[in-house]
Amino acid sequence: GMVVSTIGSLDNFTIKREVKSLIKHGIIKAVSKTTGWIISSGLDKGFVKVIGDAVHQYGYPVPCIGITHWGSLEERTYLESKVSLFERVNYLKYNQNKEGEQTENRLETHHTHFFFVDDGMTAARVTNMNPNEQFRKRFEHFISEELRSPIVVLLLQGEIAAFQRVSEC
């Protein structure tokens, strides 16, 4: 197995359709053949949306884990509500981003699991090395050690902060 840590642009993400198709197919093929895991921010925009679409499109049983900051989620109030889990999942699927739509931070619904890191802060107060990045780094290394697998970092159209994140892996 392997751990594929996806890092990339969340905003202003543009890529040719052919390249997007190759990336989607390649990631799923590599991860499914190695019984690997995909780890991302879990947000429904940019490169992460491409990953979620790939998991959905190819239908392989690939663990796709989103690790995100609870305080930055748009739908956290609804997720905290006392409605049934079925209603919450349907809410997320109904309210997912459409192609090209700019929104606040919403969950990408094709991920298989999510970790929410809650430090009591809202999105406006999160710093550069926020708690979810610290948790994600430790989690990726833990899985890598448990599976005796390498961590493969995939960076696509990232800003300087994304490049710095790669150098810390």
N, C-alpha and C positions, 0 to 999 in steps of 0.2 A: 504494500500500500504506500500511499504518499499523501501528504497534506498540501493542498494547493491553496495558498494564501493569495487572495485576489485583492489588488490595490489599484485604484484608478480614479479617473475623474468622475465626480458626481455631478458636476455642473458643466454645461457647454460640451457635452460628449457628442462628438460626431465621428462617424465611421462609415465607410462604404458598405453597402449591403453584402457584397461578395466577401469582404474581409470579415464582417460580423458573422456570416454563416460559417466561414472556416474556423473562426475562433470558437464559436458555440460547439461545433462538431468536434473539434480537437480537444477541448477541455473535457467534455463529457466522455469521449472515447478514452482519453488517458486516465481519467479518474475511475471509470467503470472497469477498465482492464486491470487496474492495480488495486482494486477495492479501496480506493482512497477517499478522502474527505475534501470538500470545498469549504473554505471559510471566507466570509466577506463581512461588510458592514451591515448587510441585511436590508438596506434602504432601497426603495423602489425608484431608483434613478441612476443615470449614467451607466458605468460599466457593470455595476451590480445588477441592474435590470437585465442586461444581456445575459449574465450568468443565470439568473432566475428563469428567463425565457428558455435558455438551453436545457435546464433541468426539466422544465415542463414539456418542451418540444420533443425531446428524445426519450423521455419517459423511463430512463434508467433509474434504478433505486440507489441513487447517489446521496449520501448525507451532505446536505448543503446547509451550513450553519451560519446564521447572521448574528453578529455581536455588535450591539449598538447601545448608545447612551439613552437611558430611559427619559431623562429630562428634555431631550431634543425631539422626541417623537410627537408628531402631530396628533395621533389618535390615542395617546396614553390615557386620557380621561375616559374614553369609551372602553378601553381595555380593562380599566379598573372597575367598571360598572358591574352590577350584579345580574346582568343578562346572561343567558346560557352561553356556553362555549360555542355551540353551533351558530348562534346569532352573531357572536363576535367574529368568527371566521368568515361568515357570509358578508358581514359589514366590511371586512378588510378586502375581500375579493371584489365586492361591488364598487368600492371606493379606490381601487388601485389606479395608478397613473395611466393615462392614455399616451400613446406615442407623441413625444414632443411637449407634453404638458408639464409646466413647471409648478411644483407644489412645495410645501414644507416637507419635512422628513416623515415619510410613510414607509411601512414595512412592505418588502417585496414578498408577495404571497406564495411563491413557489419554493421558498426555502423550506427545508424539512424541520428545522429547529431554530430557536432564537434564545440568546442570552441577553438579558437587559441589565446593564450596569447602572445602578442608581446610587449616586453620591449626594442626592438632594439638590443638585444644581440644575438650572434650566439651560437650554442651548446657548443663550446669550452669555453665560458665565463660564462655559467650558474653555479650558486652556489648551495649548498646543498638544501636550502629552496628557490627554484626558484619560480618565479611569478606564474607559472601555478599550483604549489602545493598550494600556498596561495589562489589563486582563487578557485581551486577545493574544498578545505576545506570549504571556505565560501559558495560556491554554494551547496555543499552537505547539509550543515546545513540549508540553505535557503529552499531547496526543502523539507527537513525533516519537517521543521516548517510549510510550506504551506500545505503539505499533511497530517500533523499530523501523521507522520510515523517515525519509528526508522531507524537509519542508521546501516546496517549490514556490517561489514568490513570483506572481505574474502581475506585472505593472503595465497598464495600458492607459495612455494619455493622462498621466498624473501631473500635478503641479509640483512645486519644490517640496512641499510638505510630504507628498507621496513618495518622492525620491528619498527624503530623509527617513521615512518609515521603512523603506526597503533596506537602507543602510543599517538600521537597528536590528534587523532580523537575525 
